Amino acid sequence: MATTWIKTKIGMTFTRGLPPAGSQLEYVYRVTARDSATSVAETWDPFTYALNLENDAGIPRPGDTVADFDNTLAGTWAEKFRFRTLSWTPVTEGLSMWDVRMVATSKDVWCPEPDVLRSDSTQTRRVELYRTDEPATAGAGGTTISGSNFADKEGKPQHRDVSQVVITVQFLWNSTDLDDAATPAPIGYPNLATGAAEINKRNTAEWIGFPAGSVLFAGISADPDQDEYIRLTYTFIYDQWYHLEQQPELDPEQRVELNGSGNAGTVKWFQPYPNTYDFADLFGAYELAWLENGWAAWASPGVACPTPSVGASTYETAQKKRPLLDAELWYPSEAAP
């Protein structure tokens, strides 16, 4: 006995979500089954007819994309929305009639919405103080601290807490995205090996309001988020002293060399992180706009966020934002935003 499955769309809801949440698309269908020969309603329920629902009725299963469910949407935004949950509710006024609520979500982001999430926190770093002087610029590294503003006693330094700001920037990496090679393939899990080469480098120029040389690229982490998504977190540390330390010269016995007044003689600024990196290479222009200006970036996206073409329902790489982070090495080398 053949069965004809009937699906009638009775509702649809779209909820936009911004990092760290995803956008949600909800379909509600009323599902019935009839004998193909007699058109008589058949008795059924979604618990005992699971395979029929998936294969015969065309109801998606969690993990399918919206484009899998509706192949007319192949190649569009629907490729990035996956069904996460399906729930069934019996309709009391119908014989074996059920409403299915199908929820699909996507954590991918298109212009002009932000695809970065910035969090700041403060902390302190304790430094040894041989002079009361503070560095004026990052370029002070290696220079002698002149003057008589002594802070030590017989080579034993005082201590001070220097203010720092920890900036974390989060992205979502979609492991099912395609690279831009001649034969596209999923990009898979992010390879951080190359990115590690930029760790412990300071910014060569001003970056999101922090002076040149004051911000350290401290590390990267990759953690599972949801299904195909991986959350990448980049940690930066701003330092009030540009990460410099006061370092006295030592005598042959490795003790602090004292001057005639019993204080540390020659004291220089020491930079434990001598290498620098252009942090602008870590982000696209639109990511930087969000990191520095927040929602003000929404009002004037400018050239960093291209205007969607006619028929903007079509998914285009140029419309979807993804952090570059040295595109040739960490990310597929798509056009810069």
N, C-alpha and C positions, 0 to 999 in steps of 0.2 A: 504494500500500500504506500503510494507516494504521498509525500507531505509538501504542501506549499506554505512557506513561511512568509509572513507579512510584517514588515517593519514600517511604522509610521512615525515620522519625526514630530514630536509635540513640544520640544523646547530646546533652546541652546543658549548658553551663557558664556561670555568671555570675561575673564578677570585679569587685568594686567598686574604683573608683579615685578618688582625691581630687586636687584641683589640685596640680600641673599635669597629671596624668595623667587619662585618662577611664575610665569604666566600660566593661567589655567583655562582650558576649554572644556566645557561640559555639554554633552549631548544627552537628551532624554528621548528614547524611542518607546513606542508601545508595540509589543510583539505578540502576535497570535499565530496559530497554526491551523491549517484546514486540510482536509482530505482533497488531494488534487483532482479526483474524479467527481466527488459529490459536493465539494465546497462546504462540507459540514465541519464545524469547529471540532478540533481534536483536543482531548485532554492531555495536558503535559505540564511540566514545571521545569524551571531552569536547573534543578539539582540532578534530575535523572536524564536530562537531555543535553548534557554539557557538550558532547561531541557534535550533536546536531546543530547546536547554536553556533558553534565555531565554524564548522565546515559547511553546513547546509543553510543556516539562517544568516550567515555572514556577519555574526557578531564578533568583534575583535576580542583578543585576549590581551591581558596586561603585557606590555612590552612591544606590541605592534604600534606603528606610527599611524597618525591620522591618514597619511597618504596610502598606507597599506589598506586601511578600511575603505577609503574612497580614492580609487586610482585616478580619478579625474583631477586630483590635486597633486599628482606626482610632479616633482620638481619645484614645488612651491614651499611656502612657510610650513606646510603640513608635514614635510619631511622631518621637522625638528620637534614636533609634538608627539609624545608617546603616551599611550593609555597606561595609566597606573592602577586604577581601580574600576571595577564594574560592580554595581549593586542592583539588586532586583527587588521590586515591590509589587505584590499582587494587587490587581484592580478588582475590587469587590463586585462591580456591576457587570463584569465580563466572565465568560466561561474560559478558564485557563488563559486569562489575559494578564500579561505582566508588563510593567514599565521597567526599563533598564536605564540606569544612570551611568554614563560612561565618562570618566574624567581623564583628560589628557593634559599633560603639563610640559612646559619647555622652559629651561633656564637659559637658553640662548637669548641674545639681545640684539636688536636692530636699531639703527639710528631713528630718532635722536636720543634714545634712552641710555642711561649709563650702564656700562658693563664692568665697572670697577667699584669696589667697596673699600673706603678708606676709614681706618680707625687710628686714633692718636691716644697715647698715654704718656705720662711723665714719670721720670725716675731720676736718680742721681748717681754720679760716679765720684768716688773718693780719690782725690789726688794728693800727692806730696807737694808741700809748699816750702821752697827754699827762698823765694822772693814773693812779695805780695803782688807783683805784676801779673797781668792777664794778657793773653795774646790778642792782638787787634785783627789779625787776618790769618788765614790758613797758611800763608807763605812764610810765617815766622819759623817754621820748622828748620832746625839746624843753626839758628841765629843765637848769639849770646844775649842773655838777659842782663842788661847793664844797670848801673845805679846801685844805690845802697839801701834798697827797700828789703832789708834782710828779714826773713821769717823763721830761720832755723836757729838752733842753739847748738853750737859746736858740731855742726853737720847733721843734727837730728831735726828732720823737717816737722813743721806743723801739717795739719791736714785740713782739707776743704772739700766740700761736696759741690761738684759742678753739675748744673742742670742738663738733663737730656730729654729728648722727645722721641718716643718709639712710634714709628709710623708703619702700620701694616696695610698692605694693599692686596685685596683678594680678587681673583678671577675664577671663572668656571671654564674648565677645559672639557670640551665635548669630544670624547674619544672616537665617536663615530663620524666626525667631520671628515671630509675628503681633502686630501692634499691637492696641490695644483700641478701635479706631474702629468705627463702625457696620458698615462693610464691611472686615473685617480684611485686611491686606496685609502682606507681609514687611517687616520693619523695615529690611532692607538694611544698607548700610555705616554705621557710626556717624558722626554729624555733630558734630565737635568745635568748631564755630564758637562756639556759645554757651558751652561749657565754658571756652574760652579767656578769657572775661571774668572768670573767677574766679582766673586764674593770678596769682601774686605777691601773694596775700592771705594774712594770718596768721589763726590760729584765735582766734575771739572768746572761747572758753571752753576749759577743760581738755579735752584730746582724747587718748584712749587712754593716759592717764598723763602726758602732757606739759602743762606749765603754759600758761595762756592767753597768746597772743601770741608763743609761742616756736617755733611750727611754721609754716613757709611752704609753701603749695601751689605747687610749683615747675614742674609740667608734666604733660602727658598724651602718651602715644604709642599708636598703633594699628598693630599688625603682623599680617599673615596668620599663622594658626596651623595649622589643618588644615581643608581643604575649606570648610565653611560657617562655621568659627569664626575670630574675630578676637580677638587678645589685646590687651586694654587695660591699660596700665601707668600708674599715677598715682604721681608722685614728690613726697614731702614732705621738708622739711629742718628738723630741730630744731636750734636754736642756743642755746648756753649763755648768750649775751649777748642773747637775744631779737632777734637780727639788728641790734642797735644798734651805732653807731659813735661814737667821740669826735671832735667837730668843734670846732676852735678858732675864735675870731673873728679876722677878718683886718683889717689896716689898709687905708687907701685904695690902697696899692700892691699889695694882695693878698698881703701877707706876714703871717705869724702875728703877731698883736699881743702884745707882751711886757709883763709887769708889771715892777715895780721890781727884782725878784730875777733877772730875765733868763729867766723861764719864760713859757710861754703864759699869757696873762691869763685871759680868760673862755673856758671850755670847756664845751660843751653836749653832751648826748646827742642824736644824730641818728638818726632812723628812716627808712631808705630805702624801707621797705614800709609806708606809713601805713594802707593799707586792710585791713580784716578781713572775715572770712566765717565763718559758722557751719558748721563741718565736719560737724556732725551731719546737715546736709542732703545730704551726699554719700553717705550710707550708710543702709541700713535698720538697725533695732535689732539684728537677728541678725548682720549683717555686723560691726557694732561689737563685739558680744560675742565673735566669733571673733578679731577683730583685737587686742582687749585681753586676752582670757583664754585664747585657744587652745582646746585640747581640753576644757578645763573647761566650755566652752559646750555641749559635747555632753550633759553630764549633766543640765543644767537649761535646756532651750531656752525655757521660759516662753511668754508670749503672743507673743513675737516670731516663733515658729515654730508655726503653727496645727496642731492635731492633725488628721491625715488623716481624711477622712470615711469612712463605711462604703462599702466597695467602692473602696478606695484605689488599686486598679490603674488607675482612671480618672485621666487627666492633668488637673490643675486648676492654673490660674494661681496660685491662692492657696497651693498646695503647693510650687510651684517658686520658688526664690530667684533674684532678679536684683538687682544693685546699683541703687539708685534714681538717685543722682547727678543730683538735680534732675529728678524724673520728668517734669514738664511740658515740659522743654526738651531733655534728652539721651536720655531713655528713654521708652517708652510709659507713660502715666500709669495703671498698674495699681495696685491697692490696696497700700498700704504693708505690709510684712511685720511 
